[in-house]
Amino acid sequence: MLPDPPGPPAPRRSLLPRGRLPGANRHDGHATLTGSRVWGGVFFDLDGTLADTVELILMSYRHTMRTHLGEAPPDERWLATLGTPLRVQLMDFAQSAAEAAAMLDTYTTFQRRVHDEMVKPFPGAAEVLKGLKARGSRVAVVTSKRDEVARRTIEVCGLSADVELVVSCDHVQRGKPDPEAVHYALSALGLDESPADVLFVGDSPFDLRAGRAAGTRTAAAPWGAFARQALEAERPDYFLETLTDVLDITPA
């Protein structure tokens, strides 16, 4: 079982050319690290970064909207704010706080029923977390999901043993893109004095903004719900092609 967390911009480097990563040499398609430094910590978003949950999220959204509004607005409207707290997303569709609360109950009840059969890790997720842990990097998940659901997702994906800390929307007052959750993780792991030695990996502009505002390095994960162009506009420090690319990146 994952432990509960304890209580509570500089110019960016240009995007890396496709397929090239700093701190690595490639021979016969494999990467070998050339530097001896490792990240003090690597923080990951969950949905769309470590866990393939987009179809589950869209099914839950459509069910909720049809239940309360009679029909579901286009998926694109929901996806545009994916990565922010669920309660914030629902307020864009509800006429009152009470209706938003009812929508939240409908959404979570439906998602709980189908969650385990629809969630799966992205390829390489377990390898990456185990590799980082073996090197001594502190591994955390920083997510806008509710704590109960986030931990269940991590468990179903088989990643619990290698995640040291989970920071969810239940632990902060302000969700991404506010950096509060990233600051929380930095403080909880004793990394707040050197945030530039931490890498934050996420698939949404909200992840990249939160990491940048907290002073971490950022890596864009283009296999989630957001278009590559939207991530490039955030000028991340690193642009990944696959999840396992994380193992090829070393601090400057």
Secondary structure, 3 states (H helix, E strand, C coil): CCCCCCCCCCCCCCCCCCCCCCCEEEECCEEEECCCCCCCEEEECCECCCEECHHHHHHHHHHHHHHHHCCCCCHHHHHCCCCCCHHHHHHCCCCCHHHHHHHHHHHHHHHHHHHHHHCEECCCHHHHHHHHHHHCCEEEEECCCCHHHHHHHHHHCCCHHHCCEEECHHHCCCCCCCCHHHHHHHHHCCCCCCHHHEEEEECCHHHHHHHHHHCCEEEECCCCCCCHHHHHCCCCCEECCCHHHHHHCCCC
